[in-house]
Amino acid sequence: MSLHEHITASIAQTQNGCISFSEFMRLALYTPELGYYCRAKLPIGKNGDFVTAPEISPLFSHCLARQISNILASLPEGNILEFGAGLGTLACDVLLSLEQQNALPQHYFILELSASLKEAQRQQLEERCPHLGAKVIWLNQLPHQFKGVVIANEVLDAMPVEIIRLQDTHYEQAFVSYTEPNFNWHYQKITDLSLQKEAETIAANLPADVLSAGYLTEVNPYINPWIASLGESLQAGVILIMDYGFLSSQYYHPDRKEGTLMCHYQHQSHSDPLIQVGEQDITAHVNFSSVINAATAAGLSTLGYCTQAHFLLSLGLLELAGTAHNSIEQYQLAQQIKMLTLPSEMGELFKVLALGKQIETPLQGFERLY
């Protein structure tokens, strides 16, 4: 059965002939062996549909390793857990950097849903740091009483979201129906009480003229349970979340009336998730306010929040770039730094959020202000 057939079958089994958008997005991205992240073709890199910071430059991982070393120094026998490790580039670079700092963890755990990405991670580890391979362990679920550092780089943006449409006092939820040969949008009055409450809160902070014209946005229903599960798992340590997004005041800004949902296909971006299903990435920006609120409810402390540029520069990004061996390498590193830090690139849109439990060590990545 193809992914297209699998999703249409799921729609056909419903009473009203449609599924919520979050369910459509989940099926499109995570259906075993068929979904975008679970298929054999790798989505990341020059030959994929997008690149992440670790693929752009090893400097990103080297800076992150400095922060991890800073944390692990106060957590004897601490480990690292990475969610969705992509091609394994960050894992390799972080381990090699920590080895140079004499700060290797006991274990580097990877929680990965995709079999094809797991294989890519294994291959990269074997090729680049085979002597550290024994430290890497793949998990299928969160460990109990974890102590150390949790890394979630561009994880939350790939979580399925609900799309809602606000108009005056009429709030609707987006569903997906199917009429041969296309998937179609279908809006229904919100019936889920928690989603209705979210819609009311968002609408209360929008001007009347914006609501009268209609306002589309997203709500991530997976944030609370994901953070809650991390709160239960983490005995002591820090969760580092790196992703693109905003606080609520910016996320639900009146000018952002079409939402933040984006699709990526062969390094091109557009906003239609109902085409090229299974062949394109579907993402939404992260509402960091909702993450912080969920963390508080889960007993986690917010230890820091800043732009990616602030975080990397605080951890000595420019100092690391000064290790270039020749003019060509120096030029390449300069270009990579621009990609990572310029406001027009990843520098301001991407944020870093640190959550923690039983940790008092000041985090170097959030110390510098400029």
C-alpha positions in Angstrom: 0.0 0.0 0.0 1.3 3.5 -0.9 1.2 6.4 1.6 -1.5 8.0 -0.5 -3.6 4.9 -0.2 -2.9 4.6 3.5 -4.1 8.1 4.2 -7.2 7.9 2.0 -8.1 4.6 3.7 -7.8 6.4 7.1 -10.1 9.1 5.8 -12.6 6.6 4.5 -12.9 4.9 7.9 -14.1 8.1 9.6 -17.8 8.9 10.1 -17.6 12.3 8.5 -15.1 11.6 5.7 -12.2 13.7 7.1 -9.4 13.6 9.5 -7.9 16.5 11.6 -4.9 18.2 10.0 -2.6 17.0 12.8 -3.6 13.4 12.0 -2.9 14.1 8.3 0.5 15.6 9.1 1.3 12.7 11.4 0.5 10.2 8.7 2.3 12.1 6.0 5.5 12.4 8.1 5.6 9.3 10.4 3.7 6.4 8.8 6.2 3.5 9.2 8.2 2.8 6.0 6.0 5.3 4.0 6.0 8.6 5.8 8.4 11.4 4.8 10.8 10.8 7.7 10.4 7.0 7.6 11.1 6.3 3.9 14.3 5.1 2.5 15.2 8.4 0.8 17.0 10.6 3.3 15.4 14.1 3.7 18.5 16.0 5.0 21.5 17.4 3.2 22.4 18.7 -0.2 20.6 15.9 -1.9 17.6 16.2 0.4 15.1 18.9 0.9 16.7 21.0 3.7 19.8 21.4 5.8 20.2 21.8 9.5 22.8 23.8 11.5 25.0 20.8 12.2 25.1 20.1 8.4 26.0 23.8 7.7 29.0 23.9 9.9 30.8 21.8 12.5 31.2 25.0 14.5 27.6 24.7 15.6 28.3 21.3 17.2 31.6 22.5 18.7 29.9 25.4 20.4 27.1 23.0 21.7 29.8 20.6 23.0 31.3 23.5 25.0 27.9 24.0 26.7 27.4 20.3 27.2 30.9 20.0 28.8 29.9 22.9 31.1 26.8 21.0 32.2 28.3 17.5 32.5 31.1 18.9 34.7 28.5 19.3 37.5 26.8 16.0 36.8 29.1 13.0 37.5 28.3 10.0 35.3 26.0 12.1 33.2 24.9 11.1 29.7 23.6 12.7 26.5 20.3 12.0 24.8 19.6 13.3 21.3 16.1 13.3 19.8 16.0 12.8 16.0 19.7 12.7 15.3 19.3 13.3 11.5 22.4 12.0 9.6 24.4 11.7 12.8 26.5 14.7 12.1 25.8 16.5 15.3 26.4 13.3 17.4 29.8 12.7 15.7 31.0 16.3 16.0 29.8 16.7 19.6 31.5 13.4 20.7 34.8 14.3 18.9 34.8 17.8 20.5 34.0 16.4 24.0 36.9 13.9 23.5 39.3 16.8 22.9 38.0 18.5 26.1 38.4 15.2 28.0 34.6 15.5 28.8 33.1 12.4 27.2 29.8 11.2 28.6 29.2 7.6 29.7 26.7 7.1 26.9 25.3 9.0 24.0 21.7 7.9 23.5 19.8 8.5 20.3 16.0 8.4 20.1 15.2 8.0 16.4 12.0 6.9 14.8 13.3 6.5 11.2 15.1 3.2 10.3 16.8 4.8 7.3 18.1 7.7 9.4 19.3 5.2 12.1 21.3 3.5 9.4 22.8 6.8 8.2 23.8 7.6 11.7 25.5 4.3 12.2 27.4 4.7 8.9 28.6 8.2 9.9 29.7 7.0 13.3 31.6 4.1 11.8 33.3 6.3 9.2 34.2 9.3 11.4 34.6 8.1 15.0 34.6 4.3 15.2 36.6 4.4 18.4 33.6 6.2 20.1 30.9 3.9 18.6 30.5 1.9 21.8 29.2 5.0 23.6 26.3 5.4 21.2 23.1 3.5 22.1 19.8 3.8 20.1 16.6 3.8 22.2 13.0 3.3 21.3 11.6 5.2 24.3 12.8 7.6 26.9 15.1 6.2 29.6 14.0 6.2 33.3 15.7 8.6 35.7 17.9 10.1 33.0 20.8 12.4 34.2 22.7 14.6 31.8 21.9 16.7 28.7 19.0 16.2 26.3 19.4 17.7 22.8 16.4 18.5 20.6 17.6 20.3 17.5 14.8 21.0 15.0 12.5 18.4 16.6 9.5 20.5 17.7 9.0 22.1 14.3 8.3 18.6 12.9 5.6 17.8 15.4 2.1 17.6 14.0 0.0 20.7 14.6 -3.7 21.6 14.5 -4.6 24.5 12.2 -7.4 26.8 13.4 -9.3 29.6 11.7 -10.5 32.5 13.9 -13.2 34.8 12.7 -15.0 37.1 15.1 -16.4 34.7 17.7 -16.5 31.8 15.2 -13.6 29.4 15.6 -12.9 26.5 13.3 -10.5 23.6 13.1 -8.9 22.4 9.8 -9.6 18.9 8.6 -8.5 17.1 5.5 -11.0 15.2 3.2 -10.4 13.4 -0.1 -12.1 13.6 -3.5 -10.3 11.7 -6.2 -7.5 12.7 -7.0 -6.9 15.4 -4.4 -6.8 16.0 -0.7 -8.9 19.0 0.3 -9.3 21.4 3.2 -12.4 21.1 5.2 -13.2 23.4 8.2 -15.5 22.5 11.1 -16.5 24.2 14.3 -14.0 23.4 17.1 -15.4 20.7 19.4 -12.3 19.9 21.4 -12.5 21.9 24.7 -8.7 22.4 25.1 -8.4 23.6 21.5 -11.4 25.8 22.0 -9.7 27.4 25.0 -6.5 27.9 23.0 -8.5 29.6 20.2 -10.2 31.9 22.7 -6.9 32.9 24.3 -5.4 33.7 20.9 -8.4 35.6 19.7 -8.6 37.7 22.9 -5.2 39.2 22.0 -6.0 40.0 18.3 -7.6 43.3 17.1 -11.3 43.1 16.0 -10.5 44.0 12.4 -8.0 41.2 12.1 -10.6 38.7 13.4 -13.3 40.0 11.1 -11.0 39.3 8.1 -10.1 35.8 9.3 -6.9 34.6 11.0 -5.2 31.3 10.4 -2.7 29.9 12.9 -1.4 26.6 14.5 -1.6 25.0 17.9 0.8 22.1 18.7 -1.1 19.5 20.8 2.0 17.4 21.3 4.0 20.0 23.3 2.4 19.3 26.7 2.7 15.5 26.7 6.2 15.7 25.2 7.5 18.1 27.9 5.6 16.2 30.6 7.3 12.9 29.6 10.7 14.6 29.6 9.9 16.0 33.1 9.2 12.5 34.3 12.4 11.1 32.7 14.8 13.8 33.7 16.3 13.2 37.2 18.9 15.9 36.9 20.2 17.9 34.0 19.4 20.2 31.1 17.2 20.0 28.0 18.5 22.1 25.1 15.8 22.9 22.5 17.0 24.6 19.3 14.4 25.5 16.7 12.9 28.3 14.7 10.0 30.1 16.3 8.8 32.9 18.6 7.2 33.7 21.9 3.4 34.0 21.9 3.3 37.7 21.4 5.2 37.3 18.1 3.8 33.9 17.1 0.2 35.2 17.2 1.0 38.6 15.8 -1.8 40.4 13.9 0.4 40.5 10.8 1.0 36.7 10.9 -2.6 36.0 9.6 -1.7 33.0 7.4 0.2 31.1 10.2 3.7 29.7 10.0 3.1 26.3 8.3 5.7 25.6 5.6 6.7 22.8 3.3 10.2 22.0 2.0 10.9 20.2 -1.2 14.3 20.1 -2.9 15.4 23.2 -1.0 12.3 25.1 -2.1 9.6 26.3 0.3 5.9 26.7 -0.1 2.8 26.6 2.1 0.6 23.7 0.6 0.9 20.5 2.7 -1.8 18.7 0.7 0.4 18.1 -2.4 3.5 15.9 -2.9 2.4 14.0 0.2 5.2 11.9 1.6 7.7 13.7 -0.7 8.0 17.0 1.2 8.7 18.1 4.7 5.9 19.8 6.6 6.8 22.1 9.5 5.4 24.8 11.7 7.3 27.4 13.8 7.6 26.7 17.5 5.6 28.7 20.1 8.3 28.9 22.8 5.8 30.4 25.3 3.8 27.2 25.2 7.0 25.1 25.7 8.0 27.2 28.7 4.5 27.0 30.2 4.5 23.2 29.7 7.9 23.0 31.3 6.7 24.9 34.4 3.7 22.5 34.7 6.1 19.6 34.4 8.3 20.8 37.2 11.2 22.0 35.0 12.9 25.4 35.4 13.6 27.7 32.5 17.4 28.3 32.6 17.8 30.4 29.5 16.2 31.6 26.3 18.0 33.5 23.5 18.6 33.7 19.8 20.9 31.2 18.1 23.4 33.9 17.3 23.6 35.0 21.0 24.0 31.3 22.1 26.8 30.5 19.7 28.7 33.8 20.1 28.6 33.3 23.9 30.2 29.9 23.5 33.1 31.2 21.6 32.0 30.8 18.0 34.4 33.5 16.7 37.3 32.0 18.7 36.7 28.6 17.2 36.6 30.1 13.7 40.1 31.5 14.3 41.5 27.9 14.1 41.4 28.0 10.3 44.6 26.6 8.7 44.6 28.6 5.5 42.8 31.4 3.7 40.4 29.1 1.9 39.3 27.4 5.1 39.0 30.9 6.8 36.7 32.0 4.0 34.6 28.9 4.3 34.3 29.3 8.1 33.3 33.0 7.6 30.5 32.0 5.3 29.3 29.3 7.7 29.3 31.8 10.6 27.2 34.2 8.5 24.6 31.4 7.9 24.5 30.6 11.6 24.3 34.1 13.0 23.1 36.7 10.6 19.5 38.0 11.3 18.7 37.4 7.6 19.8 33.7 7.9 19.4 31.5 11.1 20.7 34.0 13.7 17.5 35.5 15.0 14.7 33.3 13.8 16.3 30.3 15.5 16.1 30.3 19.3 17.7 28.2 22.0 15.7 27.3 25.1 17.3 25.6 28.2 15.1 23.8 30.6 16.4 22.0 33.7 16.0 20.1 36.9 18.3 19.9 39.9 20.9 22.0 38.1 22.6 25.1 39.5 25.5 25.6 37.1 25.2 28.9 35.1 24.9 28.1 31.4 27.6 29.7 29.4 25.5 30.0 26.3 23.1 32.4 27.9 25.6 34.6 29.8 26.7 37.1 27.2 24.6 40.1 26.5 25.3 42.6 23.6 
